Amino acid sequence: MKGLTTKALTILIILLFTSCASYKIARFVNLTTKELPSETLVILTTSKPVQYKATKLENPPSIIISFPDEKVFSNEEDLLIINKAPIKKIKNEYYQSQGEGMRQLNLVIVELIQDLPYKISASGSSIIIRIENPEQSAVIPYEEKTKIGGSSQIKDKSPLTDSGYLIGPGDVLSIEVWNLPEMSRDITVNDRGEIKLPPVRRISVIALTTYQIEEELVKALSRYLIEPIVFVTVKQYNSQRVIALGETTTGMYTLKRKTTLVELLGQIGGPTENADISKIKLIKKDGDIFTYDLNELINDPQKSHEVRVSGGDTIYVPPLEIHKVSILGEVKSPKMIDIKEKLTLVEAVTQAGGFTPNAVTRSVIIVRGELGAQKGYLVNMSRILKKGDIGLNIELEPGDIVYVPKTFIADIERFLRDVALPLTWYFWYL
């Protein structure tokens, strides 16, 4: 009988222990918000790490945090925050009171002003909700005034999302270690794509997002700090720049997130009335050139989504028609010349004031064709001028570039590869 009683008592103790242990008890310590240029953070801190469940509500747009396997007690007010950045309000919902001043927390409801992307993560005993601020523009002018083709672009005043921006050399990061201002600072990414945040010696951040950098810093700082919380934002965007030329708002622009060609053109004001939108050229950093019809991209969202611009790219929007030729190099008055009915090579040189004393007339080059498909023609003008060989007096076509060198050019292919592209830029912006 005694053995049976002891066994029953043991089972009862186990059952009681299991019942008590089925819920973990924690205390709701604090709820704060932090406004950053690209996002707003909601930080829920408890006395110890807790398991939570996040649910998205469509109408009204809300994020609901519940604690199905935990008992979280709080003496906070029901309504905590009203109208702050993208947050309309934050409300606590409780079960019935559990003792004086303390109530068991059922839900934390974060109601948003509109449906916005968000991300939830846990860091130690804190639950962090990152809510993307309402999006404005994906592109800003270069930070300093930049002149290209006579157009000025000034500094943008609107901070934008950097959640998808890939960090590169020259970017300036603002790093905040929560509640440790002595460790928080602005850091410039070096040429090797690294940053240093003592006591961490160096961390490679190249091609990472700010979220990924935060995760790397938390791992590194965990060797020295207890449950560190790190926030990273981009203070200066310096590594992802593109150039826009031609019949649009010309200038150098900085990409702040993944951007399509259509988005970029829209953000900088679109093509002008004189633009040939069926032949927009995207010149990639590696030299590859692609031609797109803007109307086709607009009418085909899938294709439009695939045509992205990236750092180092150049976008050229050509005019509807070019009825001019350009004559450059060793002539007395380099210029663009209108073609009224027809224009020969000799007539173009004459209108440019004739040759300079340094001109090599037996090696004049005519560059013809669209960018990326140009051909070069070598003309010995000495035979025209000295021997009257009028067969070499070529009739020029709209868009031709006549280049008079001061040294003999033997390799036309090399000339087209090394010189024709800069000449073409000069032709478009002379």
SETIKE-752296 format. One line per 8 residues: number of its first residue (from 1); for each residue x, y, z of C-alpha. Coordinates in pm, 1 decimal. Layout:
REM SETIKE-752296
NUM) X,Y,Z | ...
***
This chain:
REM SETIKE-752296
1) 0.0,0.0,0.0 | 281.1,234.7,92.1 | 450.9,169.6,-243.0 | 127.9,235.6,-428.4 | 74.9,563.2,-240.5 | 430.4,674.7,-318.5 | 383.1,593.6,-686.6 | 51.7,782.0,-703.2
9) 207.1,1081.5,-530.4 | 495.0,1079.7,-778.9 | 253.4,1073.1,-1074.7 | 54.6,1358.3,-922.1 | 369.6,1570.2,-877.8 | 469.6,1503.4,-1242.2 | 124.1,1601.8,-1363.1 | 129.8,1919.2,-1158.0
17) 478.3,2004.9,-1282.9 | 375.8,1939.1,-1644.4 | 70.4,2156.3,-1603.1 | 275.3,2441.9,-1460.8 | 550.0,2402.4,-1720.1 | 314.2,2394.7,-2019.2 | 318.0,2776.7,-2013.5 | 624.1,2990.5,-1969.4
25) 569.2,3307.3,-1771.6 | 729.1,3635.1,-1876.0 | 675.3,4003.2,-1806.5 | 611.9,4264.8,-2076.2 | 892.0,4515.5,-2009.1 | 864.1,4782.9,-2275.6 | 736.0,4879.7,-2619.8 | 918.0,5145.4,-2819.1
33) 927.1,5268.6,-3177.3 | 1217.1,5398.5,-3380.6 | 1178.3,5602.6,-3698.4 | 1447.7,5551.6,-3963.7 | 1468.5,5701.6,-4315.4 | 1343.7,5386.3,-4485.2 | 1148.8,5206.0,-4215.9 | 988.4,5232.0,-3875.0
41) 1071.0,4979.2,-3604.0 | 841.3,4850.4,-3330.7 | 1042.4,4686.7,-3050.7 | 858.9,4469.9,-2795.9 | 1079.8,4369.1,-2503.3 | 995.4,4101.3,-2246.0 | 1174.8,3983.7,-1934.5 | 1301.2,3679.3,-2122.8
49) 1275.5,3537.3,-2477.8 | 922.4,3421.1,-2563.8 | 761.9,3231.8,-2849.8 | 520.3,3439.8,-3055.0 | 289.1,3408.8,-3353.7 | 248.0,3684.0,-3613.8 | -73.0,3722.7,-3814.2 | -146.6,3968.5,-4094.2
57) -490.5,4129.9,-4107.8 | -606.8,4279.5,-4437.7 | -882.7,4517.0,-4321.8 | -779.7,4727.5,-4148.2 | -414.5,4655.7,-4242.1 | -266.0,4527.1,-3918.2 | 2.1,4304.0,-3769.1 | -115.1,4092.2,-3475.0
65) 134.5,3940.6,-3229.6 | 2.8,3666.2,-3001.5 | 163.7,3434.0,-2745.1 | -13.0,3093.9,-2774.3 | 245.6,2901.0,-2569.9 | 338.9,3174.0,-2324.1 | 191.5,3371.9,-2038.7 | 301.0,3733.1,-2074.0
73) 190.3,3975.9,-1802.8 | 181.6,4352.7,-1832.8 | 56.2,4665.2,-1661.7 | 80.1,4878.5,-1977.4 | -218.2,5081.2,-2098.5 | -453.0,4940.0,-2362.2 | -367.2,5203.1,-2625.4 | 5.1,5270.3,-2651.5
81) 85.2,5470.2,-2968.5 | -129.6,5679.9,-3200.6 | -36.9,5814.9,-3548.3 | 337.9,5766.1,-3569.2 | 496.6,5735.1,-3917.6 | 326.1,5438.4,-4095.6 | 161.6,5327.8,-3768.3 | -197.4,5434.5,-3705.2
89) -207.0,5288.1,-3355.1 | -71.3,5009.1,-3134.4 | -315.4,4844.2,-2898.7 | -283.6,4577.9,-2627.9 | -565.4,4332.2,-2569.4 | -572.3,4150.9,-2235.3 | -731.9,3852.7,-2071.8 | -899.1,3912.6,-1735.7
97) -685.0,4073.8,-1463.3 | -429.4,3846.9,-1296.6 | -348.9,4012.9,-967.7 | -317.8,4376.1,-876.3 | -191.2,4593.9,-1161.7 | -84.8,4298.0,-1377.9 | -291.0,4150.4,-1662.0 | -219.7,3862.5,-1895.3
105) -148.3,3994.4,-2244.1 | -350.7,3831.1,-2520.0 | -259.3,4027.4,-2835.5 | -49.8,4321.5,-2947.9 | -219.5,4482.7,-3250.0 | -15.6,4714.4,-3474.9 | -257.5,4891.2,-3709.0 | -99.2,5054.0,-4016.7
113) -210.1,5354.2,-4222.1 | -195.2,5133.7,-4534.0 | -84.0,4788.4,-4646.2 | 297.8,4798.5,-4625.1 | 576.7,4537.6,-4640.1 | 713.9,4433.4,-4302.4 | 954.4,4187.1,-4147.6 | 953.9,4037.7,-3798.0
121) 1253.5,3895.0,-3616.6 | 1362.5,3813.2,-3262.9 | 1681.2,3938.8,-3102.3 | 1734.5,3808.1,-2751.6 | 1429.8,3901.8,-2546.5 | 1306.8,4157.4,-2802.3 | 1062.5,4112.3,-3090.2 | 1141.9,4358.9,-3370.5
129) 883.2,4453.8,-3634.4 | 1032.0,4642.7,-3929.6 | 765.6,4829.8,-4126.0 | 870.5,4981.6,-4458.9 | 781.5,5348.2,-4481.2 | 548.4,5447.3,-4767.9 | 752.2,5436.1,-5086.3 | 831.8,5748.1,-5284.6
137) 1103.2,5743.9,-5551.3 | 1355.0,5470.3,-5629.9 | 1603.3,5709.0,-5785.2 | 1767.7,6027.8,-5665.3 | 2007.6,6265.0,-5834.8 | 2373.3,6223.1,-5746.7 | 2446.4,6371.0,-5402.0 | 2656.5,6656.6,-5535.8
145) 2557.8,6875.7,-5828.1 | 2656.3,6689.8,-6142.2 | 2666.4,6837.8,-6490.9 | 2618.0,6617.9,-6793.0 | 2536.4,6761.6,-7130.2 | 2456.8,7099.0,-6979.1 | 2194.3,6972.5,-6731.1 | 2230.0,7007.7,-6354.4
153) 2092.4,6765.6,-6100.4 | 2069.1,6865.1,-5735.7 | 2054.0,6671.4,-5414.2 | 1731.7,6487.7,-5338.9 | 1553.7,6561.4,-5012.6 | 1337.3,6249.7,-4985.0 | 1481.9,5947.0,-4799.2 | 1375.4,5618.6,-4955.2
161) 1378.1,5249.2,-4885.7 | 1715.3,5076.7,-4873.3 | 1590.8,4727.5,-4781.9 | 1681.2,4589.3,-5127.2 | 1987.2,4808.0,-5186.8 | 2314.3,4615.5,-5215.5 | 2597.5,4782.4,-5029.9 | 2917.5,4869.6,-5216.3
169) 3243.6,5061.4,-5168.4 | 3191.5,5428.1,-5083.3 | 2849.5,5385.1,-4922.3 | 2819.0,5542.2,-4576.4 | 2635.7,5331.2,-4318.5 | 2476.8,5459.0,-3999.4 | 2516.5,5186.0,-3737.5 | 2335.2,5201.5,-3405.2
177) 2391.8,4949.8,-3128.5 | 2077.8,4971.2,-2916.4 | 2133.4,5153.7,-2584.5 | 2508.2,5177.7,-2653.4 | 2566.3,5523.4,-2806.3 | 2940.8,5496.5,-2752.6 | 2950.7,5210.9,-3004.8 | 2713.1,5370.6,-3256.5
185) 2866.5,5562.0,-3547.0 | 2874.5,5634.6,-3920.9 | 3111.3,5410.2,-4117.0 | 3224.3,5432.3,-4480.8 | 3259.9,5104.3,-4667.6 | 3620.6,5077.2,-4784.9 | 3744.7,4982.0,-5132.3 | 3746.4,4613.6,-5036.0
193) 3382.4,4627.0,-4927.0 | 3460.8,4604.5,-4555.7 | 3368.3,4796.9,-4240.5 | 3523.7,4807.9,-3893.9 | 3319.0,4845.6,-3573.7 | 3538.8,4798.1,-3265.2 | 3576.0,4558.1,-3097.5 | 3495.3,4377.3,-3424.4
201) 3797.9,4415.4,-3649.3 | 3639.8,4391.6,-3992.9 | 3331.6,4253.1,-4164.5 | 3277.0,4214.5,-4537.8 | 2949.3,4385.4,-4635.5 | 2982.3,4406.0,-5012.6 | 2660.8,4307.9,-5197.3 | 2472.6,4266.3,-4867.7
209) 2149.4,4442.3,-4768.9 | 2120.0,4640.9,-4446.0 | 1923.0,4353.9,-4292.3 | 2200.7,4107.6,-4370.5 | 2462.1,4343.4,-4226.0 | 2259.2,4370.4,-3905.2 | 2258.3,3991.7,-3875.0 | 2634.6,3972.4,-3931.6
217) 2702.7,4243.6,-3673.9 | 2476.9,4076.3,-3415.8 | 2672.7,3750.8,-3460.2 | 3007.8,3928.8,-3429.0 | 2908.5,4147.7,-3131.9 | 2753.2,3855.2,-2943.8 | 3107.4,3753.1,-2850.4 | 3138.6,4073.3,-2647.7
225) 2780.6,4179.8,-2561.7 | 2472.2,4008.1,-2419.3 | 2189.0,3994.7,-2674.2 | 2298.2,4296.4,-2883.5 | 2042.8,4471.6,-3105.6 | 2183.7,4648.1,-3411.9 | 2019.7,4885.9,-3659.9 | 2185.2,4967.3,-3993.9
233) 2070.3,5228.5,-4243.9 | 2234.6,5379.2,-4549.7 | 2328.6,5740.9,-4484.4 | 2491.1,5808.2,-4821.7 | 2430.1,5609.8,-5139.3 | 2752.8,5627.8,-5339.0 | 2812.5,5292.6,-5510.0 | 2511.8,5231.6,-5736.8
241) 2507.0,5515.6,-5990.8 | 2362.3,5529.1,-6339.8 | 2378.3,5792.0,-6615.0 | 2082.0,5912.3,-6818.7 | 2150.4,6083.9,-7152.3 | 1959.6,6208.9,-7452.6 | 1595.7,6311.7,-7474.3 | 1523.8,6293.0,-7100.6
249) 1639.3,6466.5,-6783.3 | 2011.5,6405.7,-6822.7 | 2226.3,6347.8,-6519.0 | 2388.2,6099.7,-6285.3 | 2146.9,5921.9,-6053.0 | 2186.7,5691.8,-5755.8 | 1978.1,5375.6,-5731.8 | 1842.7,5309.0,-5385.5
257) 1679.8,4972.7,-5454.8 | 1623.9,4728.8,-5740.5 | 1495.1,4940.2,-6028.1 | 1365.8,4860.9,-6375.7 | 1436.2,5069.3,-6684.3 | 1071.9,5182.2,-6696.0 | 1081.8,5283.4,-6328.4 | 1401.4,5481.9,-6372.4
265) 1269.4,5674.0,-6673.5 | 950.3,5747.7,-6484.5 | 1133.8,5872.4,-6177.8 | 1355.7,6114.2,-6370.7 | 1069.0,6269.0,-6566.7 | 1034.0,6037.4,-6865.0 | 1132.1,6098.7,-7229.2 | 1082.5,6437.3,-7394.4
273) 841.1,6502.1,-7680.4 | 1129.3,6466.2,-7927.5 | 1234.1,6121.7,-7801.1 | 1232.0,5810.5,-8015.1 | 1099.3,5578.8,-7742.9 | 1116.8,5275.9,-7972.4 | 1499.0,5275.9,-7963.6 | 1596.7,5339.4,-7601.6
281) 1943.9,5201.9,-7536.6 | 2060.9,5041.9,-7213.8 | 2440.9,5030.8,-7210.8 | 2556.7,4792.5,-6940.1 | 2867.6,4836.6,-6730.9 | 3044.8,4554.8,-6918.2 | 2982.5,4724.4,-7255.8 | 2683.5,4518.2,-7373.3
289) 2417.8,4732.1,-7543.9 | 2046.4,4651.9,-7553.3 | 1771.3,4839.4,-7739.2 | 1415.9,4852.4,-7602.9 | 1079.6,4987.9,-7712.5 | 934.7,5172.5,-7413.0 | 574.9,5106.8,-7519.8 | 643.7,4732.9,-7542.9
297) 789.2,4731.2,-7191.6 | 494.1,4924.2,-7051.2 | 246.6,4685.2,-7215.8 | 436.6,4374.2,-7104.1 | 481.7,4390.7,-6723.0 | 670.4,4060.5,-6710.9 | 932.2,4176.9,-6960.5 | 947.3,4519.3,-6797.5
305) 1021.2,4355.3,-6461.7 | 1314.2,4166.4,-6617.8 | 1480.6,4476.3,-6770.2 | 1665.7,4619.1,-6471.1 | 1929.6,4888.5,-6444.1 | 2227.4,4856.5,-6213.7 | 2529.4,5054.9,-6102.0 | 2753.0,5162.2,-6389.6
313) 2479.4,5146.3,-6655.1 | 2402.7,5424.7,-6904.6 | 2057.0,5493.1,-7049.5 | 2037.0,5681.4,-7379.3 | 1705.1,5809.9,-7516.0 | 1763.8,5907.7,-7882.8 | 1583.4,6190.2,-8066.5 | 1314.0,6106.5,-8320.1
321) 1535.4,6195.9,-8616.1 | 1890.5,6318.3,-8660.3 | 1935.5,6541.2,-8965.1 | 2289.8,6638.5,-8878.4 | 2642.6,6515.1,-8911.1 | 2931.6,6590.3,-8681.0 | 3284.2,6675.9,-8787.0 | 3552.7,6650.7,-8521.8
329) 3928.0,6635.2,-8479.6 | 4180.5,6833.2,-8681.3 | 3947.7,7087.0,-8842.9 | 3948.8,7456.0,-8758.8 | 3589.5,7465.8,-8634.4 | 3457.3,7129.0,-8508.8 | 3079.3,7139.3,-8524.9 | 2748.2,6976.6,-8606.9
337) 2621.6,7052.7,-8957.2 | 2260.7,7041.6,-9075.1 | 2185.1,6831.0,-9380.5 | 1936.6,7023.0,-9595.0 | 1931.3,6827.7,-9919.5 | 2265.7,6654.2,-9940.0 | 2610.1,6703.5,-9792.1 | 2939.6,6562.6,-9919.3
345) 3256.3,6496.1,-9723.5 | 3441.2,6790.6,-9882.7 | 3147.7,7024.7,-9813.9 | 3145.5,6921.3,-9448.0 | 3519.0,6988.4,-9411.1 | 3477.2,7324.8,-9583.2 | 3193.2,7427.2,-9348.9 | 3416.1,7330.7,-9055.7
353) 3679.5,7582.7,-9171.5 | 3910.7,7334.7,-9343.6 | 4193.3,7125.5,-9202.1 | 4441.7,7232.6,-8934.1 | 4817.3,7205.6,-9011.8 | 4827.5,6882.8,-8801.5 | 4556.1,6701.6,-8998.2 | 4642.1,6365.4,-9154.2
361) 4415.1,6395.4,-9458.6 | 4495.0,6050.4,-9596.5 | 4335.0,5887.4,-9289.2 | 3993.1,6051.4,-9240.5 | 3737.9,5824.5,-9070.7 | 3360.5,5825.1,-9120.3 | 3170.2,5650.7,-8838.8 | 2824.6,5537.4,-8947.1
369) 2542.7,5339.1,-8786.2 | 2367.5,5304.0,-8452.0 | 2554.3,5272.2,-8127.3 | 2665.3,4912.8,-8088.5 | 2647.3,4843.6,-8462.1 | 2875.7,5113.2,-8598.1 | 3104.7,5074.8,-8896.8 | 3407.5,5278.5,-8990.5
377) 3513.2,5392.9,-9337.2 | 3867.3,5511.0,-9411.9 | 3888.2,5788.0,-9674.6 | 4209.4,5923.6,-9827.5 | 4108.4,6287.7,-9875.8 | 4454.8,6372.3,-10011.8 | 4354.6,6197.3,-10333.8 | 4039.4,6409.7,-10353.5
385) 4221.3,6737.8,-10292.7 | 4541.6,6670.8,-10488.7 | 4428.4,6431.1,-10763.3 | 4061.7,6523.0,-10796.4 | 3937.1,6170.8,-10722.0 | 3572.9,6271.7,-10675.8 | 3472.1,5909.3,-10633.5 | 3603.3,5933.2,-10276.3
393) 3390.7,6239.8,-10199.9 | 3129.4,6039.9,-10009.8 | 2777.1,6174.0,-9958.1 | 2717.6,6186.5,-9584.1 | 2411.3,6046.4,-9407.3 | 2224.6,6178.5,-9102.2 | 2407.5,6076.0,-8785.6 | 2749.3,6030.8,-8952.1
401) 3058.1,6135.0,-8758.9 | 3359.0,6259.6,-8955.1 | 3684.2,6236.7,-8762.1 | 4006.3,6394.0,-8889.0 | 4305.7,6251.7,-8697.5 | 4649.9,6393.0,-8638.5 | 4813.8,6050.9,-8665.5 | 4761.9,5783.3,-8927.2
409) 4494.5,5524.4,-8837.5 | 4568.9,5181.8,-8976.8 | 4338.3,4963.4,-8762.5 | 3975.6,5075.9,-8805.3 | 3838.0,4798.0,-8583.7 | 4055.5,4910.3,-8295.9 | 3955.4,5271.1,-8361.2 | 3586.7,5180.4,-8340.4
417) 3643.5,4985.0,-8021.5 | 3852.1,5248.1,-7839.4 | 3746.0,5582.1,-7985.3 | 3407.4,5561.3,-8157.0 | 3201.6,5545.2,-7835.2 | 3350.2,5865.1,-7684.2 | 3308.2,6032.6,-8022.9 | 2944.0,5931.0,-8026.6
425) 2886.6,6082.5,-7679.6 | 3053.5,6399.8,-7802.5 | 2836.8,6401.4,-8112.5 | 2518.3,6375.3,-7908.3 | 2619.3,6653.5,-7666.6 | 2827.6,6892.6,-7872.8
***
